[in-house]
Amino acid sequence: MLLQRVITALVLIPLVITGILQLPTVILALALAPVVLLGGVEWTRLAALDTLPEKSLYLLVLAASMAGFALIFHALPQWSTLFFMLFWLLVTVKLIRYRPAPAPAPAANRLGKAVMGLLVLAPAWVSLWVIHGLYEDGPYLVLFLMVLIWVADSCAYFAGRRWGRMKLAPEISPGKTREGVYGALIGAALCGAVLYGLRPETGSLVQLIIFSVVVVLCSVVGDLYESLLKRQAGLKDSGNLLPGHGGVLDRIDSLTAAAPVFLFGL
């Protein structure tokens, strides 16, 4: 399992880095769109949209939502960023207050999860597009965000395996531990310190460490939310497209929450 994870990462990471640093913003956004739509295909499993017409319609609505959020952000950037932030704040409250309960009516449950998928995937795509193109050093900001998530994820994985004892949210994701989160936060702090060492003009050491830690905490929320949906759907992984990693959503769940919050912090 670990070997598969490493091999897949060694293949994907150079491609991602090259795309971020070399592609023009619009081309990068277009290249990322199919990835988001693949995530949408996997989301249909979480929302129990099982028939081909339901899946096809959902992908059309997701594509329209991506275009719609991009237009809305262009017209109302500050309000859009605030909306993205408040959405993940509400998700955080939902996770904190979560207790297993009898399932709601199937139709309402499916519709609610389908809408949540639009609000998770489309704003994340728009956020990456905006970060990459809005600032002169946008490509490097996106790269830092990706490295931050990768490092935190790796630190959480190894810290959890080595020292994991206390469950983080056993009713949502029994495998995640508080020690894993501590490892992720240490990794985030180190990333903030490295960024300060490389580009001290970006901000003070304390500012960059706090910013990195907050973004990683939000990435944990994104991870937990997808874990909750998988648990409710009776799935271990969102898919099997990436050997050792599961599906696309399993790789971008942290990023879906981290990217809008990262944009808000800029």
N, C-alpha and C positions, 0 to 999 in steps of 0.2 A: 504493500500500500504506500509506504513512504517513498520507495523507489519510483513508483508511478507518479506520485506527486512531484518529485524532483525532476523527472524527465519532462513531464508536461510543462512545468514552470520554466525549465531551460529552453524549451521550444517557444513558449509564448512571450516570455519577458523581453527578449531582444526585439521581437516583432512589435510589441507595445511601445517600447522605448523609441524605436526608430520611427514609428508612426507619429508619436507625440512630438518629437523634435523636428521631423523632416516634412511632414505633410502640412499644407496650408489649412487654416482653421475650418473652412467650409468642407474641404475634402475629408478631413479627419472626422467631422460631424457626420458626413455621409457614410464613412467607413464604419463608424460606431453604430449607426442606425440599425443595420442588420443584427448586430449583437443584442441590442435592446429588444428587437422584435423576436429573436430567439428566446430571450428571457420572457417575452410575452407568451410564446408558445408554451413554455414551462409553467407560466402562471395559470394558464387555463387548466392545468392538472390540479393546482392548488385550489382553484375556484370551482372545480368539478364541472367545467365546460367540456363535455365529452364528445359531442358530435362535431363532424367536420364543419357544418354551417356555423355552429356556435364559435368554434375556434377561428374560422375565417373572418367572421364579423368582428370578433374581439381584436384581431390583428389590425383590421381596418380602422377600428375606433382608436386603438393605441397609436397607429401612425398619424391619425388626425389629431390626437391629443398632443403628440410631440410637436407637430407643426403649430398647433394652437398655443401651446405654452411658449414656444419660441416667439410668436407674434406678440403675445401678451407681455412677455418680458421686455421685448423691444419697446413697447409702448409705455409700460409701467415697471421699470426695473426694480425700484426700491420696494414697491408693494409686492411684487412677485417674489423677491428674495425673502421678504418678511413672511409671506404665505408659506414658502417652502420650510422656513424655520419653525413656524407655528405648527405646521402639519406634523413634523417629527417630534415636537414637544408633546402633542396630543398622543402620538403613538407611544412615546415613553410613559405617559401617564397610564395608558391602556395596559401596557406590559406590567407596570408596577402593581396595578389593581387587579390583574388577571387572576381569576380563580376558575377552575374547570366547572362548567355548568351544562345543563341540558342544551343540546344544539337548537338554535332558532329554526324557524320554518325554512326548509331547503331553498325555496326560491329567493327569500330575503338574504339568506346566508351566501348564496352564489353571487347575487347581485352586489352585495356589499364587498365581497372579496374581489370581484372583478373591478369595481370602481377603485378600490385601494391599490390594485395593480397599476392602474393608470396614474395614480397620484405618487406612486413609488418610482416607477420607471421613467416616465416622461420628464419630470423635473430634474432627475439625475442627469439625463442626457443633455438637457438644456444647460444645466450648471457647468458641465464639462466644456461644452461649446463656448459658453460665455467666458469662463476663466481662461481658456486657451486664446481667445481672440480679443478680449477686452483690454488686456494689459500687455505692455511691451514685452515683459518677460513671462507672458502667459504660458507658453509651452513648458517652461521650467517650473512654474507653479503647479501645473497639472502633473508633471513628472514627480515633483516633491510629494504631492497628494498620493500618487500611486505607490511610491516608495514607502511613505508613511504607513499606508494600509498593509503593504506586503510585510514590512518589518514587524508591525504590531501583530499581524496574523501569525507570523512565524514564532514570535516570542510567546504569544498566547498558547500556541500549539505545544511548544517544548516545555514551557513552564507548567502547563496543565498536566502533561504526561509525567513530568518529573516530580512535581510537588502537589499536584491537585488533590485536595481532600474535601474542601468545603464547596458544596454545590451552589452555583450562582442562581439558577432559576429551575429547580428540579421539575416543576410542573410544565415548563416550557421546553427546556433542553437539558435533560439529565446529564449529558456528557460535559457540559460547560462548568468550569469551576471559577471561584473567586481568584484563586492563585493564577489561573490563566489570564484573567483580566489584569491582575497586577503586573504580570509579565508584559502584557500589551502596553500598559501605561508606561512602564520603564522603557520599553522600546520607543514609544512616542516621545518621551522626554529626551532620549538620546538623539532622535532624529531632529528635534528642535534645536538641540545644542550643536549638532553638526551643521545645520543650516546657518546658525549664527556664526559658526567658525568660517564657513565658506562665503557668506554674504551678510556681514554684520549690519549693513545699511538697511536690511529688511526690517529690523526691529531689535529691541533689547533681548538679551538672553532669556530673561524671565518671561517676556511677552511671547516669544516663539515657543518656549517650553509649554506654557499654559495653553496657547493656541493649539499646539499639536496634541496635547493630552485631551482637550475638549473634543477635537475632531475625532480622535480614536474612541472616546467614550460614546460619541454618537454613532460611530461605525458598529459598536457593540449592539446598540439598539437595532440597527438595521439587520444585523446577524440574528438577533433574538427574534425579531418579528418574522423573518422568513422561517426560522425554526418552529415558531408557533404554528404557522400555516401548514408546514409540512407535517407536524405532529397531528394537527386536526384532520389532515387529509390521509394520514396513515402512510406517509412516504418517508424514506430515509434520506433520499437525495431528490433534488428537483428534476434531475435528469441524469444521463450517463454520457454526455457528449465529451467531457474532459476526463480522461483516465486518471484515477486517483483523487480527483477533485469533485466529481459528481457532475452537475449541470452548470449552465451559464449562471443561473441565479445563485448557486452555491459559491460562485467566485465573485459576483458583483453585489451580493447582498449588503456587505459592509459599505461599499462605495455608494450605494443608492442613498444612504443617509448621510455619509461623510461629505459627498460632493456639494449638496446644497448648503450644509453648515459651513463648509470651507469657503464657499462663495460669500455667505453672509458675513464671515469674519474678515473678509478682505475690505 
